[in-house]
Each structure stands twice: as C-alpha cells, then as structure tokens.
Amino acid sequence: MRYPIAIETGDNNHAFGVIVPNLPGCFSAGDTIDEAIDNAKEAIELWLETIIDDGGTVPESKSITEHQANPEYAGWIWAIVTIDLAELSDKVERINITLPSRVLRRIDAAAKAAGETRSGFIAHLALKS
C-alpha cells in the first residue's frame, strides 16, 4: 500500500517533521529528508502493526492531491512510502525447513519448557528479535 507523507522542512536547528495524514497520530522526523522518509516508513509499519494486533482495520490511503488541498499542509514537501502489507500479515503459512537433529531437539525442549508448540516457540523468538 502506498501512503503519502507530508514533510515539514527542517533547518540547521530543526529536524524535518513528517506526518502521515491517512494514519491519525502517525508521525516521525529526521535530520535529512532521506532520514525523515526512512523513519516515516518505520513509523507507518509500527502504526499498522499495532492496528492489526489490536484487531483494527487498515485505513485506505488517499491521494497526495487530496491532502494537498488541506491548507494545514501548505508549503510542505510530499512523498510516497510503500508498505508491503503481506509482511505484516498474520496469515499462517506452512513451511519446510531443514535443521540438524541436535538443534531440533533443543528447540523442542525449549518449546516444551515454555508450554508452546515448536512453531509457536520459533515464531515468538523471531518476533522478539
């Protein structure tokens, strides 16, 4: 999904501020325009992940043109950040992996101790990192 971002120009004393008009409360900043855009992408992903985790609906994105009509953003710089919603999906996929037996035994023992399945244990470890 493509999200327009509004970037308020910074200077030597102020960072470039970023607002994501389609996502209420989603904002970021950066010392350069490039950093501001990169940080905006991270902020959008975290905002969307929170909404998805809370069972909410991912908002549709309006066009830059629609947002530019808002006088609140007069003189701001516009950019687009593309987010792959599939990366945030909780859709279960079956995979086939190959591991040494000793590693698999350690995973199974740790999963059992944690009261989880092998898959659940691996998923939780991956999400913590």
KEFI-339845 format. One record per residue (C-alpha): x, y, z. Coordinates in steps of 0.02 Angstrom, whole numbers, padded with zeros to 5 digits, always signed. Layout:
REM KEFI-339845
XYZ ...
***
This chain:
REM KEFI-339845
+00000+00000+00000 +00061+00174-00040 +00048+00308+00096 +00076+00493+00060 +00182+00581+00190 +00192+00768+00221 +00365+00832+00265 +00388+00997+00354 +00554+01074+00303 +00690+01074+00433 +00846+01180+00452 +01011+01178+00547 +00917+01185+00713 +00761+01084+00675 +00729+00911+00605 +00618+00877+00455 +00449+00834+00531 +00339+00701+00449 +00152+00673+00464 +00057+00528+00386 -00114+00607+00355 -00202+00439+00325 -00146+00369+00492 -00201+00476+00640 -00061+00504+00764 +00072+00430+00650 +00220+00548+00636 +00408+00546+00630 +00558+00656+00594 +00736+00653+00529 +00888+00764+00515 +00883+00749+00324 +00740+00720+00202 +00805+00545+00165 +00813+00503+00350 +00640+00577+00377 +00567+00465+00239 +00656+00310+00308 +00594+00349+00484 +00418+00378+00416 +00419+00204+00339 +00465+00130+00507 +00330+00233+00596 +00198+00178+00470 +00245-00006+00489 +00236+00007+00679 +00070+00101+00671 -00005-00030+00554 +00064-00174+00656 -00018-00103+00812 -00185-00082+00725 -00177-00260+00655 -00126-00332+00825 -00273-00240+00907 -00394-00312+00779 -00423-00146+00691 -00442-00108+00508 -00301-00042+00399 -00360+00127+00331 -00366+00157+00145 -00245+00284+00078 -00299+00448-00001 -00200+00528-00141 -00071+00665-00117 -00184+00781-00217 -00324+00761-00090 -00207+00801+00054 -00126+00948-00035 -00296+01033-00036 -00284+01044+00154 -00215+01217+00199 -00132+01141+00353 -00001+01067+00236 +00031+01220+00129 +00215+01228+00079 +00255+01053+00142 +00352+00927+00038 +00259+00768-00015 +00325+00593-00038 +00255+00417-00050 +00304+00273+00063 +00263+00099+00003 +00221-00033+00132 +00201-00218+00092 +00051-00268+00198 +00091-00451+00166 +00243-00431+00278 +00126-00378+00419 +00000-00517+00387 -00035-00650+00517 -00091-00774+00384 -00018-00943+00430 +00096-01024+00303 +00162-01200+00308 +00350-01210+00277 +00477-01346+00264 +00646-01315+00346 +00798-01424+00373 +00890-01420+00540 +01020-01531+00622 +00940-01655+00742 +01029-01582+00893 +00960-01408+00853 +00785-01477+00831 +00797-01568+00999 +00848-01405+01083 +00704-01311+01003 +00580-01446+01055 +00646-01448+01234 +00638-01259+01248 +00464-01255+01171 +00402-01388+01292 +00476-01293+01440 +00388-01135+01380 +00225-01229+01357 +00223-01193+01170 +00221-01288+01008 +00379-01293+00904 +00305-01171+00777 +00240-01054+00911 +00407-01054+01001 +00504-01012+00842 +00379-00876+00795 +00391-00794+00967 +00581-00794+00960 +00578-00716+00788 +00457-00579+00842 +00564-00535+00994 +00720-00503+00888 
***
